[in-house]
Amino acid sequence: MLKTLSRVSSSLAALLGEPRSNIDTNAQLQQIQATMLNTANECTGQGNATFWSTRVREDISRACDIQTLWYLRSDLLRILSDHCGEQAGRKKLDEITEMFRGNIPKDQMPGSRRIGR
């Protein structure tokens, strides 16, 4: 219950905070989208495309907001892990995740991970 209230208050604070212009948001959306697509293409290449990776690329291409791209990260991690290995996939995804900072509520951003699991 406390976690839910925290998310609601964070979302309201984000709405009441300084509004971002649509131009800034669209530019960031396009930058994140292009990075996600380039990362997927680098790892899988066109010759190794599977139905799953093709579908993920299409979903990323069609995403019309940053929140949708945020949720597509898990799908991207799956294809990166299949083609590059989980550790390399997570490293690439961590770089992409940082691009979302300031665009989604802070409580949705992952905390710092302990190194050397």
N, C-alpha and C positions, 0 to 999 in steps of 0.2 A: 504494500500500500504506500509506504514511504517513497519507494522508488518511482511509483506512478505519479505521485504528487510532485516529486522532483522534476520529472520529465515535463509535466504540464507547466510548472512554473518556469522551467528553462525555455520551453516553447513560447510562452507568453512574453518572457523577457526578450527573446529574439525578435518577436513581432513588434514590441514596443521600442526596441533599440533603433539605432540609426539605420534608416532604410538604404538598401543598396540600389543603385540604379539598374534598370533592366539591361543597359549596355554592359555594365560590369559583370552582371550575372550571366548574360549570354556569352560573353567572351570567356569566362571561366568554365562554363558548361562546355563550350567548344574545345577548349584546351584540354580539359579532363577527358572528354570523349575521344579526342585524337590520340592522347597518350595511351588510353586503354586499348584502342584499336591497334596502334602501333606495337604495343607490348604483346598483344595476342598474335599479331602477324609475325613478329620476330621469332616467337617461340614455335608457333605451329607451322608457319609458312603456308603458302597456297597448296603445295603438293600434299601436305599432311593433314589437310582440313578434314575433320570428321563432321558428322551431322551435328553433334553437340557444339563443337567449336564454331561452326558456321552459324548456328542458331544464336549463340552468345554474341557473336560479332553483329548480327542483324539487330539484336535487342539493344546493344550499345549504340549502334548507328541511329536507331529510332527513338532513343531516350530523349525526352523533351524537357527534363528538369534534372537538377543535381541530385535530388533525393532518389530518383530512379537509378541513376548511375551508382549511387552509394550502395544500393541493394544488389546491383549487378556485380559488385566486387567479388562476392562469393562464387558466382558462376565463372568469373575470370580466373579466380584462384584454382578452380577445378581444372580448367584446360591448361593453365600454366603448370600445375602439378603433374598432370598426365604427360606433358611433353618435355618439361624442363626439370622435373623433380620438385618435391614439396619445398625443400629449403630454398632453392632458387626462385620458385614461384612466390613464396612468402616475402622474400627480399624485394622482388619487383613490386609486389602488391603493397608493401609498406611504403615504398616511394610514392605510389599513386595515392594511397590513403592520406598522406600529408597534404596533397593538393586540395583535399576537401576541408582542411582546417579553416575555420571562419565561415564556411558555407553551410555547415550543419550544426545542430546544437552540440555544445561541448560534451554533454553526457553520452552522446552517441560515439564520440571519438574514442578509440581504444586507449587504455592507459599504457604507461611504459611497461614493457615486458622485461622479465628477468632474463639475462643472458646466461647461457650455459646450462640449459635445462637438462 
